[in-house]
Amino acid sequence: MPDLFSPEERSRVMAKVRGQDTNPEKIVRSLIHRMGYRFRLHVKDLPGKPDIVLPKHRKVVFAHGCFWRQHPGCEHAARPGSNTEYWNKKLDRNVIRDQEHLERLLYLGWNVLIVWECELKDLDQLVEKLRRFLSDE
């Protein structure tokens, strides 16, 4: 299927895609804050520059977009049908890099939680997932 946008329009659309402070990330931060936890954002010294870092608990949370991070089995992770060579290379690289960051964080003794964008549909279930992860049990 051909792109719906001209190259110039596609460039403008893609330029608006943000790497941090995304809406899913803001929602997860808000939920964690309401639960009484304090955290740091985008710690550059850690692999992958995690979205949310709770140093006291040695825990990090990533808020991943299903498409950009290729959430396994998610309908929102479908790859584009046009310019497939470019997109496959880009998305495969994202998945490999994320796995390397995850392994490095685990090696360094951090507990890691990935919250997928599609999980924001059920906030009650997400709060329970966060509560289980963040409890010190």
Steps between C-alpha positions, in 0.01 A plus 500: 500500500649837403564769757207736549734798543746669272866471609486856640181431696638168627813681619290751696293222656806297601674808643218529755565151640666553837749278674418601855218662695250313284138472611536134607806594703319790667207275593730238655693770690175642632380160622830425674507846659143459630608173657742702712825418323762756407726444205746645255447533127721396208815420696774526240746286698281189465475284188206605286445821698191357676185712505450461875770410754440420866858488634398417857325186377747419216209492258444656158189531286488542125181625333526351152291578195373176350594595143842652559615227740317216316285362782484124430152385401348850510283619213653848535845362415413427136776606267437740212438349158697763313870572517534163675879478477537826694235419761613141560857614553396785732254299711729196523777730622265641770418149625866394512606819678218466756603140574863606548395775741276261693779243536747767612259640762434152638874432513545823698240383754199706393144367488332600173134542407378576150158659473360471149286776354207261448495428876380855561152394388436341842645734763374295795687195374808716430495645852495146640792401275696807618412432864625140478822612330572789733427321827818399678382143559 
